Amino acid sequence: MLKIYDDTHPILRKVASEVPLPLSKEDSDLLFAMAKHLIESKDPDLAKKYNLRPGVGLAAPQVGVSKRLIVLHYPNDDDTTTLYMLANPKIISQSVREAYLEDGEGCLSVPEDHAGLVFRPNRIKVKAFDLHTNKDIVIRAEGYDAIVLQHEIDHLNGVLYYDHINPLQALARKQKAVKI
Ligand SMILES: [Zn+2]
């Protein structure tokens, strides 16, 4: 099981370093371990046994490694599963239109709840190397997928979701933003 660092640790506020490609064994092993952690966090028996919070995304700084590596793992409505194991993900374009999760965002590194809406571009294009498919890929993500990707990429830049919450109008909706 990986140890998850919480937001009191300075590594969560550092800008993480790019990793060399092709990936070293150490970096590939870390991506596999992060994927395993996310998968096991959603298994009720294992989650109970190891006291894991279920997660849909994880960035290397959250496990104490300041490198640009992220993993996403979650089931989709159509019974497929999203799994990305990304090195050096980079947002190459984003929409003006925004989206937000109606219930706000959460984070494995943030133990207490921060009430408030987080507005992010609704569509993004991300370039990365993906270890799951072992290819350079371009991901076109929209809505929930785009939000999770941006949340994880934020971790590589030392940003946490509640940094985006406007403290004066934490629950104010924006008319044109897509509610998810
Ligand atoms: Zn997070």
Boltz pocket constraint, residues with backbone or C-beta under 6 A from the ligand:
constraints:
  - pocket:
      binder: B
      contacts: [[A, 57], [A, 106], [A, 107], [A, 108], [A, 109], [A, 151], [A, 155]]
      max_distance: 6.0
